[in-house]
Amino acid sequence: MKTESPPPKEKQKLLENARFCSLSLSEYLRRLGLGKEVRAAIRERDYRLFRMLNGLKAELPQLQKEEIISRLEAILNELK
């Protein structure tokens, strides 16, 4: 039986969801397929903060001082 790969955007979303649950993609899909409960390993807020910080780190060399300050303020507001 030949299976097709999901479109790139779908696969990325599945990988992101699996990562959010601290599972490999295959384990994530296995649990979903078996109707088992799949829970996030971290709170959504914490994951959002992690993504914000990771994005800032990746783009830091290209950003202007004002943009860096703005992003840091957004992160601080999220922490409040």
Sequence and secondary structure as in RCSB ss.txt:
>XXXX:A:sequence
MKTESPPPKEKQKLLENARFCSLSLSEYLRRLGLGKEVRAAIRERDYRLFRMLNGLKAELPQLQKEEIISRLEAI
LNELK
>XXXX:A:secstr
       HHHHHHHHHHHHHTT  HHHHHHHHHTT     SS HHHHHHHHHHHHHHHHGGG  HHHHHHHHHHH
HHHH 
